[in-house]
Amino acid sequence: MKMKQSTNAVLLLLFIVCLIIYIVIFASAFTDLPMNIPPWHQLLLLTFHFFPMLFLELLLCQNAKLKWRLLIPMLSLLAVGVWFLSFAGWELLGWLLFLFWCIAPLLGSLVACGIWAIAKRLRYCS
């Protein structure tokens, strides 16, 4: 049980640190509009949120039932999406940008589920 608690603490810490880093990346990209950020910053803006979602999903896989493992990531993306689309005026371009932005966190969730399934299988086999 102690191992599970330390794993939870590490995953939570990694999630919080990555989330703070992504918030800084996001905020610094939108401080000056129109956006005039270098390509490396654009890449970080579109891909770095893979990591907070990965650690969140690993934490959920270890501690939550299937329903919550699916709902919490979806609801967090939905909340950000509604906020973004309300500012974008619900236009088609806003929807496309939102869907493109969702690729990284969805991949993070899928990779975490894959890691969890492999780890569970290895524990079961040994």
Backbone as CSV, one residue per row, in Angstrom:
resi,resn,N_x,N_y,N_z,CA_x,CA_y,CA_z,C_x,C_y,C_z
1,MET,0.827,-1.200,0.000,0.000,0.000,0.000,0.866,1.257,0.000
2,LYS,2.022,1.186,0.696,2.905,2.344,0.752,3.454,2.671,-0.632
3,MET,3.733,1.623,-1.436,4.231,1.820,-2.791,3.197,2.560,-3.642
4,LYS,1.928,2.198,-3.483,0.863,2.843,-4.241,0.739,4.316,-3.853
5,GLN,0.877,4.629,-2.568,0.794,6.017,-2.124,1.951,6.843,-2.665
6,SER,3.150,6.267,-2.675,4.296,7.020,-3.205,4.171,7.197,-4.714
7,THR,3.654,6.185,-5.398,3.418,6.318,-6.838,2.383,7.394,-7.113
8,ASN,1.318,7.415,-6.329,0.294,8.454,-6.476,0.884,9.836,-6.255
9,ALA,1.729,9.978,-5.245,2.336,11.278,-4.948,3.234,11.738,-6.092
10,VAL,4.014,10.815,-6.652,4.894,11.166,-7.772,4.072,11.553,-8.999
11,LEU,3.051,10.767,-9.312,2.205,11.081,-10.465,1.494,12.419,-10.290
12,LEU,1.001,12.684,-9.087,0.335,13.961,-8.831,1.314,15.118,-8.969
13,LEU,2.512,14.969,-8.445,3.519,16.013,-8.567,3.891,16.253,-10.026
14,LEU,4.102,15.185,-10.791,4.424,15.329,-12.213,3.284,16.006,-12.971
15,PHE,2.049,15.628,-12.646,0.889,16.260,-13.276,0.859,17.758,-12.990
16,ILE,1.033,18.137,-11.726,0.966,19.549,-11.347,2.094,20.351,-11.991
17,VAL,3.307,19.813,-11.977,4.451,20.518,-12.577,4.240,20.700,-14.081
18,CYS,3.827,19.636,-14.767,3.598,19.740,-16.215,2.442,20.684,-16.533
19,LEU,1.416,20.669,-15.705,0.283,21.570,-15.920,0.708,23.026,-15.749
20,ILE,1.508,23.301,-14.733,2.002,24.675,-14.526,2.870,25.109,-15.699
21,ILE,3.745,24.220,-16.161,4.583,24.550,-17.324,3.711,24.854,-18.535
22,TYR,2.673,24.023,-18.756,1.810,24.273,-19.913,1.035,25.580,-19.763
23,ILE,0.588,25.894,-18.571,-0.130,27.158,-18.364,0.788,28.340,-18.678
24,VAL,2.053,28.242,-18.287,3.023,29.302,-18.612,3.226,29.395,-20.120
25,ILE,3.363,28.256,-20.790,3.506,28.241,-22.253,2.280,28.884,-22.899
26,PHE,1.103,28.501,-22.442,-0.156,29.008,-22.994,-0.298,30.508,-22.751
27,ALA,-0.052,30.937,-21.518,-0.211,32.352,-21.175,0.789,33.218,-21.921
28,SER,2.027,32.732,-22.040,3.031,33.537,-22.744,2.742,33.628,-24.234
29,ALA,2.043,32.648,-24.789,1.705,32.699,-26.213,0.628,33.740,-26.494
30,PHE,-0.274,33.938,-25.533,-1.403,34.824,-25.769,-1.298,36.163,-25.045
31,THR,-0.114,36.507,-24.550,0.035,37.802,-23.888,-0.002,38.950,-24.882
32,ASP,0.483,38.715,-26.070,0.526,39.759,-27.082,-0.224,39.283,-28.317
33,LEU,-1.378,39.854,-28.550,-2.174,39.470,-29.724,-2.033,40.530,-30.802
34,PRO,-1.931,40.198,-32.048,-1.952,38.848,-32.606,-0.692,38.083,-32.207
35,MET,-0.845,36.777,-32.174,0.253,35.920,-31.737,1.444,36.080,-32.669
36,ASN,2.577,36.324,-32.079,3.816,36.422,-32.839,4.874,35.631,-32.080
37,ILE,4.701,34.314,-32.057,5.618,33.460,-31.312,6.421,32.619,-32.300
38,PRO,7.631,32.248,-31.907,8.468,31.431,-32.798,7.896,30.023,-32.982
39,PRO,8.334,29.322,-34.012,7.806,27.973,-34.280,7.985,26.991,-33.117
40,TRP,9.083,27.064,-32.385,9.280,26.135,-31.267,8.229,26.373,-30.183
41,HIS,7.830,27.641,-29.991,6.797,27.968,-29.010,5.428,27.465,-29.488
42,GLN,5.169,27.580,-30.779,3.924,27.058,-31.340,3.849,25.540,-31.153
43,LEU,4.991,24.864,-31.380,5.030,23.417,-31.206,4.744,23.033,-29.753
44,LEU,5.365,23.745,-28.816,5.096,23.484,-27.397,3.635,23.748,-27.057
45,LEU,3.080,24.811,-27.599,1.687,25.174,-27.332,0.729,24.076,-27.790
46,LEU,1.040,23.441,-28.911,0.140,22.429,-29.466,0.419,21.004,-28.988
47,THR,1.574,20.776,-28.355,1.905,19.397,-28.011,2.199,19.152,-26.538
48,PHE,2.591,20.158,-25.786,3.071,19.900,-24.419,1.974,19.424,-23.479
49,HIS,0.720,19.741,-23.757,-0.343,19.300,-22.852,-0.595,17.792,-22.942
50,PHE,0.164,17.111,-23.796,0.208,15.655,-23.801,0.651,15.144,-22.417
51,PHE,1.650,15.793,-21.824,2.250,15.310,-20.579,1.341,15.462,-19.354
52,PRO,0.708,16.620,-19.132,-0.208,16.656,-17.986,-1.338,15.632,-18.107
53,MET,-1.848,15.452,-19.320,-2.940,14.490,-19.505,-2.444,13.061,-19.312
54,LEU,-1.218,12.781,-19.730,-0.636,11.459,-19.517,-0.565,11.129,-18.024
55,PHE,-0.023,12.057,-17.233,0.117,11.806,-15.802,-1.236,11.788,-15.090
56,LEU,-2.163,12.629,-15.526,-3.504,12.604,-14.943,-4.174,11.262,-15.217
57,GLU,-4.074,10.793,-16.432,-4.722,9.530,-16.791,-4.060,8.347,-16.074
58,LEU,-2.734,8.376,-15.919,-2.077,7.316,-15.149,-2.553,7.313,-13.707
59,LEU,-2.707,8.495,-13.161,-3.215,8.616,-11.793,-4.643,8.090,-11.697
60,LEU,-5.453,8.423,-12.682,-6.838,7.941,-12.701,-6.899,6.427,-12.900
61,CYS,-6.050,5.909,-13.778,-6.048,4.456,-14.007,-5.728,3.703,-12.727
62,GLN,-4.865,4.274,-11.912,-4.468,3.605,-10.686,-5.525,3.716,-9.590
63,ASN,-6.342,4.775,-9.625,-7.208,5.041,-8.483,-8.703,5.118,-8.777
64,ALA,-9.098,5.246,-10.022,-10.507,5.514,-10.313,-11.132,4.383,-11.121
65,LYS,-12.443,4.356,-11.067,-13.192,3.400,-11.881,-13.204,3.874,-13.334
66,LEU,-13.560,2.966,-14.225,-13.537,3.237,-15.660,-14.350,4.481,-16.019
67,LYS,-15.504,4.630,-15.400,-16.375,5.777,-15.700,-15.626,7.090,-15.470
68,TRP,-14.904,7.215,-14.354,-14.194,8.458,-14.039,-12.938,8.617,-14.878
69,ARG,-12.318,7.491,-15.262,-11.144,7.571,-16.143,-11.517,8.136,-17.506
70,LEU,-12.744,7.920,-17.914,-13.220,8.464,-19.184,-13.795,9.870,-19.033
71,LEU,-14.566,10.086,-17.965,-15.271,11.359,-17.795,-14.361,12.537,-17.450
72,ILE,-13.417,12.343,-16.548,-12.599,13.482,-16.099,-11.792,14.096,-17.242
73,PRO,-11.067,13.312,-18.057,-10.363,13.948,-19.182,-11.320,14.592,-20.197
74,MET,-12.445,13.913,-20.470,-13.396,14.481,-21.427,-14.001,15.780,-20.927
75,LEU,-14.362,15.818,-19.658,-14.963,17.029,-19.101,-13.958,18.183,-19.048
76,SER,-12.694,17.876,-18.760,-11.696,18.951,-18.745,-11.492,19.523,-20.153
77,LEU,-11.437,18.666,-21.158,-11.319,19.159,-22.542,-12.574,19.911,-22.970
78,LEU,-13.728,19.413,-22.562,-14.981,20.069,-22.909,-15.076,21.452,-22.280
79,ALA,-14.665,21.575,-21.026,-14.721,22.883,-20.353,-13.831,23.899,-21.052
80,VAL,-12.610,23.497,-21.373,-11.701,24.405,-22.086,-12.239,24.697,-23.479
81,GLY,-12.818,23.703,-24.122,-13.364,23.892,-25.467,-14.528,24.867,-25.503
82,VAL,-15.435,24.751,-24.543,-16.574,25.678,-24.484,-16.075,27.100,-24.237
83,TRP,-15.104,27.231,-23.337,-14.527,28.551,-23.056,-13.881,29.134,-24.318
84,PHE,-13.070,28.332,-25.011,-12.400,28.800,-26.221,-13.404,29.132,-27.323
85,LEU,-14.367,28.249,-27.544,-15.340,28.461,-28.621,-16.241,29.659,-28.348
86,SER,-16.503,29.954,-27.083,-17.298,31.150,-26.792,-16.540,32.416,-27.185
87,PHE,-15.218,32.407,-26.994,-14.408,33.552,-27.430,-14.240,33.581,-28.945
88,ALA,-14.264,32.406,-29.578,-14.103,32.328,-31.039,-15.424,32.557,-31.760
89,GLY,-16.484,32.783,-31.035,-17.780,33.052,-31.654,-18.428,31.821,-32.262
90,TRP,-18.024,30.637,-31.836,-18.594,29.382,-32.313,-18.457,29.218,-33.820
91,GLU,-17.433,29.844,-34.383,-17.178,29.751,-35.827,-16.505,28.420,-36.170
92,LEU,-16.569,28.045,-37.444,-15.994,26.790,-37.916,-14.487,26.736,-37.657
93,LEU,-13.780,27.824,-37.880,-12.340,27.850,-37.643,-12.032,27.586,-36.171
94,GLY,-12.843,28.116,-35.275,-12.674,27.847,-33.852,-12.835,26.369,-33.539
95,TRP,-13.831,25.740,-34.151,-14.036,24.305,-33.957,-12.838,23.513,-34.464
96,LEU,-12.333,23.873,-35.628,-11.181,23.166,-36.202,-9.946,23.326,-35.324
97,LEU,-9.709,24.543,-34.841,-8.570,24.768,-33.957,-8.716,23.973,-32.658
98,PHE,-9.924,23.949,-32.120,-10.176,23.195,-30.898,-9.933,21.703,-31.113
99,LEU,-10.431,21.166,-32.215,-10.228,19.745,-32.494,-8.750,19.428,-32.687
100,PHE,-8.024,20.318,-33.347,-6.585,20.131,-33.534,-5.866,20.193,-32.184
101,TRP,-6.303,21.092,-31.321,-5.702,21.251,-30.005,-5.949,20.024,-29.132
102,CYS,-7.044,19.299,-29.369,-7.398,18.130,-28.552,-6.571,16.887,-28.879
103,ILE,-5.846,16.887,-29.971,-5.097,15.694,-30.372,-4.078,15.291,-29.310
104,ALA,-3.268,16.232,-28.834,-2.211,15.898,-27.871,-2.756,15.335,-26.557
105,PRO,-3.769,15.969,-25.922,-4.247,15.367,-24.676,-4.942,14.022,-24.879
106,LEU,-5.623,13.848,-26.005,-6.251,12.552,-26.260,-5.194,11.470,-26.455
107,LEU,-4.105,11.808,-27.159,-3.001,10.856,-27.296,-2.370,10.557,-25.938
108,GLY,-2.249,11.577,-25.092,-1.725,11.363,-23.749,-2.576,10.382,-22.961
109,SER,-3.886,10.514,-23.072,-4.794,9.591,-22.381,-4.673,8.170,-22.932
110,LEU,-4.598,8.059,-24.250,-4.477,6.730,-24.851,-3.158,6.059,-24.497
111,VAL,-2.073,6.820,-24.516,-0.772,6.258,-24.147,-0.786,5.820,-22.686
112,ALA,-1.371,6.627,-21.822,-1.450,6.261,-20.400,-2.262,4.980,-20.207
113,CYS,-3.374,4.870,-20.916,-4.177,3.641,-20.811,-3.387,2.439,-21.318
114,GLY,-2.615,2.627,-22.381,-1.769,1.551,-22.891,-0.694,1.155,-21.896
115,ILE,-0.034,2.145,-21.300,0.987,1.863,-20.285,0.365,1.120,-19.113
116,TRP,-0.799,1.576,-18.687,-1.470,0.939,-17.552,-1.847,-0.503,-17.880
117,ALA,-2.366,-0.739,-19.073,-2.765,-2.095,-19.460,-1.551,-3.022,-19.523
118,ILE,-0.442,-2.529,-20.064,0.773,-3.344,-20.143,1.299,-3.644,-18.742
119,ALA,1.336,-2.633,-17.880,1.814,-2.831,-16.513,0.922,-3.814,-15.757
120,LYS,-0.372,-3.692,-15.944,-1.315,-4.598,-15.277,-1.120,-6.038,-15.772
121,ARG,-0.901,-6.160,-17.053,-0.692,-7.500,-17.644,0.608,-8.119,-17.131
122,LEU,1.666,-7.302,-17.041,2.944,-7.805,-16.555,2.843,-8.217,-15.083
123,ARG,2.099,-7.443,-14.286,1.898,-7.792,-12.879,1.087,-9.076,-12.751
124,TYR,0.113,-9.253,-13.651,-0.736,-10.434,-13.597,0.044,-11.693,-14.009
125,CYS,0.923,-11.530,-14.983,1.694,-12.680,-15.492,2.808,-13.088,-14.552
126,SER,3.332,-12.167,-13.774,4.475,-12.521,-12.913,4.063,-13.037,-11.565
